[in-house]
Amino acid sequence: MYAVTGITGKVGGALARALLDDRQPVRAVLRDPGKARSWAELGCEIAVAEMTNASALTAAFAGADGVFILPPPEFDPAPGFPEARAVIDAVCTALERARPRKVVYLSTIGAQASETNLLTQHTLLESALSELETPVTFLRPAWFMENFAWDLRRARDEGVLESFLQPLDRRVPMIATVDIGLVAAELIQEQWNGRRIVELESEQRVSPEEAAATFARVLGRAVEARTVPRASWATLFRSQGMKNPEPRIRMLDGFNEGWIGFEGGDVRKGPTSLETVLRGLVAQRAC
């Protein structure tokens, strides 16, 4: 049996459906019991647990052949990452108590970076999981293609793609969430010892200019990529409600300056293209 956290999200959902398609038993670990019905109807066992509740997580992980860890995202962490540390403590305590046979953790590209940034939350959890005796795989995907959902309205209505990724002609590793889920489903069924890192990107890297051209093909109108000036980021993010924008700014700096990237080694490729993802996003907005 495989226990899957984050099952109501795109990655966790794709992973769970792939396991179910392979006729593997799945335990859906949900924070909201109101979202359990659809997964129960698909044949999943249900466990309700907040990611900061070690006792509930222990019960959810008990007897599992494998556990998929996907912590809730925190885009505006307080200084010192107290939100992530609460999750780390609960998850590691639960894994020590439940002792599943293996763990796959959805980490991130750049988790090995030494500079503090938004992705440091993953660095901290990787470090804590490395102390466990349980075999663990750190799945480090690239920039999510689905992040372009935030840009769809302006691209459609104004023909503009504003980019924090700079320069505009620099290609960045990206990946579709469905491919992350499918690779995670493969990994969690494998056997290994100790700690391993698997990095994941699409077959083609994408620059902001290429993303704008892809939007143009999908939308049937001209779309221009424009940079968002670095000097405006802090004010912009605070105007959007962020209290502590520095970690997000440093993450973007890391991509743009090159110190957030793959570590090298086992790099796998996902087949889904950016155009396929954008067409799906457009279709969803049209519904």
PyMOL commands that set and color helices and strands:
alter all, ss='L'
color gray80, all
select helices_A, chain A and resi 10-21+33-35+37-41+54-61+82-98+120-129+145-158+177-188+208-219+230-239+246-257+274-286
alter helices_A, ss='H'
color red, helices_A
select strands_A, chain A and resi 2-5+26-30+45-48+66-69+103-106+136-141+143-144+160-163+174-175+195-202+224-227+266-270
alter strands_A, ss='S'
color yellow, strands_A
deselect
rebuild
show_as cartoon
